[in-house]
Amino acid sequence: MSQPEPAAQPPAQPAPSIRETEAHSLSGGLALLLTFVGTLLGVAAAILGGVLAADGSAGAGVPLIVLGGLLSLGSLLTMSGLNMVAPGEARVVQFFGRYVGTIRKDGLRWVNPLTTRAKISTRVRNHETAVLKVNDAHGNPIELAAVIVWQVRDTAQASFEVDDFLEFVATQTESAVRHIAIEYPYDAADDVLSLRGNAEEITEKLAVELTARVEAAGVRIVESRFTHLAYAPEIASAMLQRQQAGAVVAARETIVEGACGMVEAALARMTELDLVDLDEERKAAMVSNLLVVLCGSSAPQPVVNTGTLYQ
């Protein structure tokens, strides 16, 4: 049986228009200290200005009150630029809609307070598909499910190249599993790739196709594996009978091959030892009897022949 044609390539994804870059950020500890000091100075200046205004020095008190208020407001605004970044997370930074970079350093970081920061997880995740019912390459209905291990590689692509990267990965995974299932038969001869007989090769092809499909979303496929593979219930019984019949035929072939070898060895040994002189008819009878004994599925019942072969 000839090797099946290679699976069709997945549709080409559009080239990404944006790539992840590192956002400019400062240590959050220093920014927090300066913000705290600025707030204290602003409050102190406002209090001092109020005291001076109460003593009749309005010309010096009012400017101090205004300065203290502005300093306090500026410090509070600056504090809004602080971000807590946990390990396995990142912050996608935008400045009035323009992407300016991604913060991947964990800890307390400070960026421009006028920017918006969206949290995105960069941890390794699992996605398991539901049990899908499709037709294999021979048209037989089968059920299969797969699990993939994936991780966000490019946060900019995951945020801006697709609408929802979680839904995108789930949809593309199901599409890839269906595509692989219809390209190969569930079970086939040894020289043909099949879903059941060549699981490692098929899962490698699944990983390659998944990588091509989700690359536009900045996602990296770590591993893919089939978790469920079976014939559909409506044909499972018939396919089981076919597999059992194939196993019986294969076992019988092995038994017949071994029996023929044993008969050949027995005749050669008898001829070598010159135990009995057998003509062609007696050899044929012995071969027939030995094959019946060796290939029979039940224990033979010996029959004592008191006559000769010709009587």
C-alpha positions in Angstrom: 0.0 0.0 0.0 1.4 3.4 -1.0 2.2 6.2 1.5 -0.6 8.8 1.7 0.0 12.2 0.3 1.3 14.7 2.8 -1.2 16.7 4.8 -2.2 20.1 3.3 -0.5 23.0 4.8 -2.6 25.3 7.1 -3.6 28.6 5.7 -0.9 31.3 5.8 -1.4 33.8 8.6 -0.9 37.5 7.9 2.5 38.9 8.9 2.5 40.6 12.3 2.4 44.4 12.2 3.7 44.8 15.7 6.4 43.1 17.8 7.1 43.1 21.5 9.5 45.7 22.8 10.7 46.5 26.3 8.9 49.4 28.0 11.0 52.0 29.7 10.4 51.7 33.5 12.1 52.7 36.7 12.5 51.0 40.0 9.3 51.3 41.9 10.9 51.6 45.3 12.7 54.9 44.4 9.5 56.3 42.8 7.5 55.3 45.9 10.0 57.1 48.1 10.0 60.3 46.0 6.2 60.3 45.8 5.9 59.9 49.6 8.4 62.7 50.2 6.6 64.9 47.7 3.3 64.3 49.3 4.7 65.2 52.8 6.3 68.4 51.4 3.1 69.4 49.7 1.1 68.9 52.9 3.7 70.7 55.0 3.7 73.6 52.5 -0.1 73.9 52.6 -0.1 73.9 56.4 2.5 76.5 56.6 0.7 78.6 54.0 -2.5 78.3 56.1 -0.7 79.4 59.3 0.9 82.4 57.5 -2.5 83.4 56.0 -4.1 83.2 59.4 -1.4 85.5 60.8 -2.2 88.1 58.2 0.6 87.3 55.7 -1.7 86.4 52.9 0.8 87.4 50.3 3.1 84.6 51.4 0.5 82.1 52.7 -1.7 81.8 49.6 1.2 80.9 47.2 2.4 78.3 49.7 -1.1 76.8 49.9 -1.4 76.7 46.1 2.2 75.2 45.8 1.5 72.6 48.5 -1.8 71.6 46.8 -0.1 71.2 43.4 2.8 69.3 44.9 0.4 66.9 46.7 -1.7 66.4 43.6 1.4 65.9 41.4 2.8 63.3 43.9 -0.5 61.4 44.0 -0.6 61.4 40.2 2.9 60.2 40.1 2.0 57.4 42.4 -0.5 56.1 39.9 2.4 55.1 37.7 3.4 52.3 40.1 2.8 48.7 39.0 3.1 45.4 40.9 4.4 42.9 38.4 4.3 39.3 39.6 6.5 36.5 38.2 4.9 34.9 35.2 3.1 38.2 34.3 3.7 41.2 32.1 2.2 44.6 31.6 1.4 45.9 28.1 1.9 49.7 28.2 0.0 52.1 25.9 0.3 55.8 25.7 -2.9 57.3 24.3 -3.5 54.2 22.3 0.0 53.8 21.0 1.9 50.7 22.1 5.1 51.8 23.9 6.4 48.5 25.2 6.0 45.6 27.7 7.2 45.4 31.3 8.4 41.8 32.1 10.6 42.6 35.1 8.9 41.4 38.2 8.6 43.6 41.3 7.5 47.2 41.8 8.0 49.2 38.6 7.1 52.8 37.7 6.1 54.1 34.3 4.6 57.2 32.9 1.3 57.7 34.9 -0.5 58.9 31.8 -0.2 55.4 30.2 -2.5 52.5 30.5 -1.1 49.1 31.6 -2.9 45.8 30.7 -2.0 42.7 32.6 -1.2 39.6 30.6 -0.1 36.2 31.9 3.0 34.6 30.4 2.7 31.4 32.4 2.5 28.0 30.7 -1.2 27.0 30.2 -3.2 23.9 29.2 -6.1 23.7 26.8 -8.0 20.5 26.3 -10.5 20.3 23.5 -13.9 18.6 23.8 -14.4 15.2 22.3 -14.8 15.9 18.6 -16.6 13.7 16.1 -15.1 13.7 12.6 -14.6 11.3 9.7 -11.1 9.9 9.1 -9.4 9.5 5.8 -11.4 6.4 5.0 -14.7 8.1 5.9 -15.2 6.2 9.2 -16.7 8.4 12.0 -14.3 8.6 14.9 -14.1 10.5 18.2 -10.9 12.3 19.4 -9.8 15.0 21.8 -6.4 16.6 22.3 -4.6 18.7 25.0 -2.0 21.3 24.2 0.5 23.1 26.4 1.1 26.7 25.3 2.6 30.0 26.4 2.4 33.6 25.3 5.7 34.4 23.6 5.0 37.9 22.3 2.6 40.0 24.4 2.2 42.7 21.8 1.0 40.2 19.2 -1.3 38.5 21.7 -2.8 41.9 22.7 -3.2 43.6 19.3 -2.9 41.1 16.4 -6.0 39.1 17.5 -9.3 40.1 19.2 -9.0 37.5 22.0 -6.0 35.3 22.1 -7.6 32.8 24.5 -10.5 32.2 22.1 -8.2 32.3 19.1 -6.0 29.5 20.6 -9.1 27.4 21.4 -10.6 27.8 18.0 -7.4 27.1 16.1 -6.7 24.0 18.2 -10.0 22.5 17.4 -9.5 23.3 13.7 -6.1 21.7 13.6 -7.3 18.6 15.4 -10.1 18.2 12.9 -7.8 18.8 9.9 -5.3 16.2 11.1 -8.1 13.7 11.8 -9.5 13.8 8.2 -6.0 13.5 6.6 -5.2 10.1 8.2 -7.1 6.9 8.7 -7.8 5.6 12.2 -6.1 2.3 11.6 -4.2 1.1 8.5 -1.4 -1.2 7.3 2.1 -1.0 8.6 3.4 1.2 5.8 0.7 3.8 6.1 0.5 6.5 8.8 -2.5 6.0 11.0 -3.9 7.8 14.0 -3.8 4.7 16.2 -0.6 3.1 14.9 1.6 6.2 14.6 0.6 8.4 17.5 4.0 10.0 17.9 4.3 11.0 14.3 0.8 12.3 14.1 1.2 14.4 17.3 4.4 15.9 15.9 2.5 16.9 12.8 -0.3 18.3 15.0 2.3 20.4 16.9 3.7 21.8 13.6 0.3 22.7 12.3 -0.7 24.3 15.6 2.5 26.4 15.7 1.7 27.7 12.2 -1.9 28.5 13.1 -1.3 30.4 16.4 2.0 32.1 15.4 0.1 35.3 14.5 -1.2 35.6 18.1 2.4 35.4 19.5 1.8 32.0 21.1 4.3 29.2 21.4 3.2 25.6 21.4 5.1 23.6 24.1 3.5 20.2 23.6 0.4 18.6 22.0 -1.1 15.2 22.7 -4.2 13.2 21.9 -6.2 12.3 25.0 -9.0 10.4 23.4 -9.1 8.4 20.2 -11.9 5.8 19.4 -14.4 4.8 16.8 -17.8 6.4 17.0 -20.3 4.3 19.0 -22.4 3.5 15.9 -19.5 1.6 14.2 -17.4 0.6 17.2 -18.9 -2.9 17.4 -18.4 -3.6 13.7 -14.8 -2.3 13.8 -14.1 -4.4 16.9 -15.3 -7.5 15.0 -13.1 -6.6 12.1 -10.0 -6.1 14.3 -10.7 -9.5 16.0 -11.1 -11.2 12.6 -7.8 -9.6 11.5 -6.1 -10.8 14.7 -7.5 -14.4 14.2 -6.2 -14.4 10.6 -2.8 -13.2 11.6 -2.6 -15.8 14.3 -3.6 -18.6 11.9 -1.0 -17.5 9.4 1.7 -17.7 12.1 0.4 -21.1 13.2 0.4 -22.5 9.6 3.9 -21.1 9.0 5.2 -22.7 12.1 3.5 -26.0 11.4 4.9 -26.1 7.9 8.4 -25.6 9.3 7.9 -28.3 11.9 6.6 -30.8 9.2 9.6 -30.0 7.0 12.0 -30.5 9.9 10.3 -33.8 10.8 10.5 -35.2 7.3 14.1 -34.1 6.9 15.0 -35.7 10.2 13.2 -39.0 9.4 15.0 -39.1 6.0 18.3 -38.4 7.7 17.9 -41.1 10.3 16.5 -43.5 7.7 13.7 -44.5 10.1 11.2 -45.5 7.4 11.0 -45.5 3.7 8.1 -43.2 2.6 6.8 -42.9 -0.9 5.1 -39.7 -2.1 1.6 -40.9 -1.1 2.7 -41.8 2.5 4.5 -38.4 2.8 1.4 -36.6 1.7 -0.7 -38.5 4.3 1.9 -37.7 7.0 2.0 -34.1 6.1 -1.8 -33.9 6.2 -2.0 -35.6 9.6 0.7 -33.4 11.1 -0.9 -30.2 9.8 -4.2 -31.2 11.2 -2.6 -31.9 14.6 -0.5 -28.8 14.7 -3.1 -26.4 13.2 -6.2 -27.7 15.0 -7.8 -25.5 17.6 -8.8 -28.5 19.8 -6.8 -31.4 21.1 -6.6 -34.2 18.5 -8.2 -37.6 19.1 -5.8 -40.4 18.1 -7.1 -43.3 15.9 -5.2 -46.6 15.8 -5.0 -47.9 12.3 -4.4 -51.7 12.4 -4.4 -52.0 8.7 -2.2 -50.3 6.0 -2.5 -47.2 4.1 -3.7 -49.1 1.0 -6.3 -51.3 2.8 
